[in-house]
Amino acid sequence: MTRFILRRLLQVIPVFLGTTLLVYYMVFALPGDPIAALFGDRQPPQSVIDTLRSQYNLDQPFWVQYGLFLKNLFTFNLGNDFTGQPIAASLARVFPVTAMLAIEALAIQAVFGVAFGVFAGLRRGGWFDSTVLVASLVVIAVPTFVLGFVFQLVFGVQLGWAKPTVGANANWVTLLLPAVVLGLVSFAYVLRLTRASVSENMNADYVRTATAKGLSRPRVVLAHILRNSLIPVVTYLGANLGGLMGGAIVTEGIFNVPGVGNKLYQAVLRSEGPTIVSIVSVLVLVFVVANLLVDLLYAWLDPRIRYDQ
Amino acid sequence: MTTPEVRIDEAGTTGVRPLLEIRDLAITFKTGGGEVQAVRDAHLTIMPGETVAIVGESGSGKSTTALAAIGLLPNNGRVSGGQILLDGEDIAHASEQRMIELRGNTIGMVPQDPMSNLNPVWKIGYQVRETLKANGRPSGPDDIAKVLSQAGLPDAKRRANQYPHEFSGGMRQRALIAIGLSCQPRLLIADEPTSALDVTVQRQILDHLETMTNELGTSVLLITHDLGLAAERADKVVVMYQGRVVEAGPSLELLRNPQHPYTKRLVESAPSLASRRIQVAKEQGVETTDLLAPAAETLKSDTFLQIQDLRKVYKLRQGLGKATDFAAVDGVSFDVRRGTTTAIVGESGSGKSTVAKMVLQLEKPTDGRILFDGVDTSALKPAELFKFRRRVQPIFQDPYGSLDPMYNIYRTIEEPLRVHKIGDQASREKKVRTLLDQVALPQSAMQRYPNELSGGQRQRVAIARALALDPEVIICDEAVSALDVLVQAQVLNLLADLQANLGLTYLFITHDLAVVRQIADHVCVMEKGRLVETGSTDEVFESPKQDYTKALLNAIPGAKLMLPPEVA
C-alpha cells in the first residue's frame, strides 16, 4: 500500500510539469500585451514599460520565463501580480473560501444524493422514485446561472433566509446558499447513480442470501446493498471534488464569493501568467490528492481491489 | 396432460407430523404481458430428517417452489394459491417479520452459485457472524471458526479473516454451507448446491453436507437438474415439469420404473445414467467403422491432427518485476484420427481449454508442435492461417455470450461465408437455409435475434455457424455444458448425426465424463496441465488405470446406482 501511494505521488511530477507548461504557454501565446493593458488608454513612458517587462521577466524568451517561474515556485517565492500584490498572499485568501464552498457542496451532494438515491432505488417505480427522477432531470436541464439567480432572488431577496451575496465575510453560513446551488447539479447525478446502483445490487444473489440468513431488512440494506452500491458513487464524487475546487466561476460570480473562480477569471482577463499558473499548480495538486483519496477509499470499499501487486 | 397420482405414500410415518408440507401451491409472476403462472398444484411432503429432491429443467418451477418456502420469491412473484405448512403453520402468506424469525433459525438455505452468493466486500467470518448474531446465537471468533470447520473448511480461524475472492469455488460453497447450517435449522433448502463445481469437489461437498445434516437431523430440500444426483442423495424424488409436479416417489423406485412420459425421457437422457456412445451411424446404416470399434478404426482412418509435446507457459506476475512461470499445459501429446471424436476431460484449471485454444491457433504454444493434416501449424503464413481457419471451426460453451446480440440469425451464420468471400448473395442465402435444415431450425429463425431463441436453439445456431465453411474439424469447448439434460441430449444427437453425414472430426473439451461416454471414441484425461491417461472410451471407462481417472469416474453422480440395462 505504501508503495502504491508513493508511486501515485511520484506521478504528480510529470503531470505537474505538463499542465503548468501547457497553461504557461497558452497564456504566453495570448494576443495582446498585458503591460499595455495595465495602463488602459494612457501611454506610459517606454522606460516604465521596460522596467515592468523585466520585473515580470516578460522580456525573456518563453523557456526562460517558464524556467524562472519554476525556480520561483520551488523556492516558495511566487512573486507579485501585476497590481503589485504578492501572489502567495492572494492564494492564501481565495483557496480557503473555495475549499469551504466545495466541501459544503460536496457534503450536500453526498448526503442527500445517496440518501435520496437509496430510497428511490429500493422502491423503483414507486411515487418517490418517479418524483425524484423528474425533479433531478429538471435540475440537470436548467443551467446553473438560472438556478443561481432564482435561488438568490427567492431565498436571498424575497424570503430573506440567507444573504443574497457573500462578499468579504465568507463563512459556513453565508456560503450555504451558493453551496446548495453549486451542489445541486451533481446532487442530481449522485442521486441517479446511487439509484441505478442500488436497484441493480438489490437483485444480487448475495443480497438474497443475506435475507435467507435471517437478517432484518435495515441490516440487509445497510450492510449488503448500500456498501456495494457506493463504489461507483465514490468515483464520481472524487472526480467532482477536483472540479469544485477549481472554483465555480458562475456561482462565485453570482453570489460574489471571493474564491478561486473569481480570482482566476480576473487573472485571465488581465493575462497574468504567474497568477494563472500558480492557481493551476495548486489545483493540479488538489486533483491528484483527490484521486488518490478516491483510490484508497475504493480499496476500503471493495477488498478485491489491491494496489500492491 | 394426464395428472398422475402425486401424493407420496405416508405409510410408516403415521403419527409423525411432516416438517414441511406443500399443498396445491400456485405461484404467479407479474410480467409485462400480464400474469404468468409459474407453479400450479404443487405437492410436496418432507418428514423430519428426510431428504427430498425436486428434479426438473430450468423453468420447471423447482427453484421457485423452494424460494416460496423460505419467503424469498422475487418482487414480481406471489403465492396465488395453496398452503405451505411448516410444522403445521401456514407460512405461505406469513408476515415479513415472521419470516425473518424463521429464516436462518428454522429454515436455512444453501444457494446455487458460490461465486455470486457471498458478498465480495465482507470477510467470510463477518458473513458468518452476522448470521449467528441475527439469530441470537453466540458469535465470538471461536464460534465462527467452529461453524466453518464443521463445514469442512481447514484452518478456519485464519480463513475467517479472508475475503470471498481469496477462496476457491469449493471453499466458498463450504462457507455457504456453514452459513446455511450455522443456526442448526430444521429444514435446509439446498438449491443446486454444487452445480457450479467440478465433479470431484461436488462429491466431497455433497458427502460432507450429507454427514452434517444426518448428525443434526436436518431435513433437506434438494433442488437439482441432475436426476442421477437426486436419486443418489435423496430419500424421495419429486419431478417437476412446466410448473407442475408430474411424478413423486422413493428415489430408486422412481428411477427404475418411471411412469410419466417426461420422467421416462429424463431417465433415458440423463447423461450420468446412459452408458453407451450415441450410435446414430449404426441406426442409419452408414459405414460405421470410423465411428465405432476403435480397433478397426486404427487401421482405416488416418491421423488428422497430431499434438506433439505441447507446452504453454504463462508468466504469473508477483510484485514488481518478479514473475514465476506457470505451465498451463505441460508436455501433452495425442493424435486425433479423421472422422472420430476425441474428448479432453479434466477439471477447471487442468489446461484442457488452453489446448483447444492452441489447436484453434488462438494462442501460441510455448513449445511443441501441432500438425494439422501433416502440416506444422506454427509455420503457417497469415494467408495460410486464413485458409486453416476455414477447416477448423469452434463451438463455445456459452450460447448466450458467443452470439452477437445485434446480429440476426441469418447474418450470424452468413458472416463466415462473407468473410471468406464464398459465393454471392443468392448462393449464400441458399447455404444458410441448408445449414438451418441441417441443425433442425425452422427457416423462420433467420430474421430473429439471439435473445428470442432458447439456449438449445442458440447452440444450434452456433453449430450452423461453425458448419458454414464446411470445416473438417470442429472444436467443441464445453459446447453442451450450459444446456438442460434433454436439450443436451438433442444437441449431442445432432452432433453425432452431422459427424456421420459429413465425416466431421471432433475435438470435444468437457468436464463432464458422462457426456464423454455418450459422444467420444477416444478420451484424454488431463490433470494440472498434464495428460494422465488416454485410451478408447470403453477402455478408460471400464478399466481406468490412473487413480485420478478413477476418482473422476466415481464422482459422477449416480454412477453407482444399479439400474437394469433396459433403463440405462
Interface residues (C-beta under 8 A of the other chain):
Chain A: R3 N203 A204 D205 Y206 V207 R208 T209 A210 T211 A212 K213 G214 L215 S216 R217 R219 A223 H224 R227 N228 L301 D302 P303 R304 D308 Q309
Chain B: I70 L72 P74 E96 I100 E101 L102 R103 G104 N105 G108 M109 P111 Q112 D113 S116 N117 L118 N119 P120 V121 W122 K123 E130 T131 A134 N135 Y163 H165 L176 I179 G180 C183 R317 Q318 G319 L320
